Amino acid sequence: MINETPPLLPFSPPRIDDKIIAEVTTALQSGWITTGPRVKEFEKRIACYVGVEKVVCVNSASAGLELMLRWFGVQEGDEVIVPAYTYCATANVVVHCGAIPVMVDVNANDFNINIQNIEKAITEKTKVIIPVDFAGFPCDYDELNHLVNSEKIKQKFKPETSVQKTLGRILILSDAAHSVGATYKGKRTGTLTDITVFSFHAVKNLTTAEGGAICLNLPAPFLHEDLYKHLCIKSLHGQNKDALSKTQIGNWRYDVFEPGYKCNMTDILAAIGLVELERYEDDMLLKRKHIFDRYTAAFSNDERFEVPVYETPTKKSSYHVYPLRIRNISEQERDAIIQQIAMQNISVNVHFIPLPMLSFYKNCGYNIQDFPVAYNNFAREISLPVYYDLTDEQIARVVAAIQ
Ligand SMILES: *Cc1c(COP(=O)(O)O)cnc(C)c1O
């Protein structure tokens, strides 16, 4: 019997082609490799694509989320509401600030944070809500924005810093690590709530190897131009002049107004991002939608499978993760299925292990039994490969393996 292993089918390799390599080479040859003209250009183009005035690039989404929690003055004793079903970064940044991540259960249909559960979890200590657009599918932003602006919820809010007093309510800091380019009622993520943070990590839809962007969309009287300058300084040790402005002859003196962080994006990374963004909407998103549609065509008429929601009359996904669920199976059976698929040299994945099941959070006292929907979604979930270079033949191989 011939037992030849088929070629490896990876889960989500980045799209690295000659164009990317040429742009990175040009950036290197320019002599300017850290934060400089390419980062500033990338920020402007993201702002233009999304539809906001100002975007700040940083070296990861995690850094961007933490920077904004710090800007809002989140500290010990505060509570920040997060979904129980997300990547650990969403809650870890809350812990870094000394605050408590208050986990809430998610929706059974679309995996996103449940608004009624948020309402029940709000206390006088709640400062921020971090919704996550799971798999690239936008959360219920109208309901969420309405909730934090309602008089009943506003009365509970106890502002402690001048920024908190200016906002006068709970901040919504959207973790849109998955959802660059997704839309809600025709508007792109970045414009849907106060602050939105994107991730450009290597596995994400739009990558710079590592990186992130903060979209500013606060209500009046916040001034985005001023906040943009403040955040550039805050992400560079609180130093009032960046390296580029210090290169002007004689312009060496600088000052530090607060002990800031060090999470600025580099021009080498922005060079990748500029190429990625230019071909994102009409190339990358179309390709990903094509893959999603193929999977759904293969699985939606088979009652063993529950296909994900990625388009409704009001919402359009960015097609980041295809979270297929298998009906009526246990976590152990799901794991066994993944083993069988792995034997065919196909990489699948699980998004995510719910936070209460991770040792750190379990040891903090969170219990997965309090999040039955998150557990049920997790136990039956298999994320299928989705990436630019995936061919129709490879899609067929994945489908056959799953079936
Ligand atoms: C990837 C991811 C992050 C973190 O992004 P980084 O850029 O790696 O810091 C945050 N939240 C979610 C939901 C993610 O999937």
The ligand as an SDF file (V2000), in Angstrom:
LIG
                    3D

 15 15  0  0  0  0  0  0  0  0999 V2000
   -4.6820   39.0180   17.4640 C   0  0  0  0  0  0  0  0  0  0  0  0
   -5.6370   39.5580   18.4560 C   0  0  0  0  0  0  0  0  0  0  0  0
   -5.2850   40.5950   19.3350 C   0  0  0  0  0  0  0  0  0  0  0  0
   -3.8780   41.0630   19.5200 C   0  0  0  0  0  0  0  0  0  0  0  0
   -3.2990   41.6080   18.4050 O   0  0  0  0  0  0  0  0  0  0  0  0
   -1.7290   41.9150   18.4370 P   0  0  0  0  0  0  0  0  0  0  0  0
   -1.5380   42.8470   17.2820 O   0  0  0  0  0  0  0  0  0  0  0  0
   -1.0280   40.6060   18.2580 O   0  0  0  0  0  0  0  0  0  0  0  0
   -1.4020   42.5400   19.7390 O   0  0  0  0  0  0  0  0  0  0  0  0
   -6.2570   41.1380   20.1490 C   0  0  0  0  0  0  0  0  0  0  0  0
   -7.5170   40.6750   20.1300 N   0  0  0  0  0  0  0  0  0  0  0  0
   -7.8980   39.6680   19.3240 C   0  0  0  0  0  0  0  0  0  0  0  0
   -9.3230   39.2360   19.3270 C   0  0  0  0  0  0  0  0  0  0  0  0
   -6.9600   39.0690   18.4800 C   0  0  0  0  0  0  0  0  0  0  0  0
   -7.3370   38.0270   17.7100 O   0  0  0  0  0  0  0  0  0  0  0  0
  1  2  1  0
  2  3  1  0
  2 14  2  0
  3  4  1  0
  3 10  2  0
  4  5  1  0
  5  6  1  0
  6  7  2  0
  6  8  1  0
  6  9  1  0
 10 11  1  0
 11 12  2  0
 12 13  1  0
 12 14  1  0
 14 15  1  0
M  END
$$$$
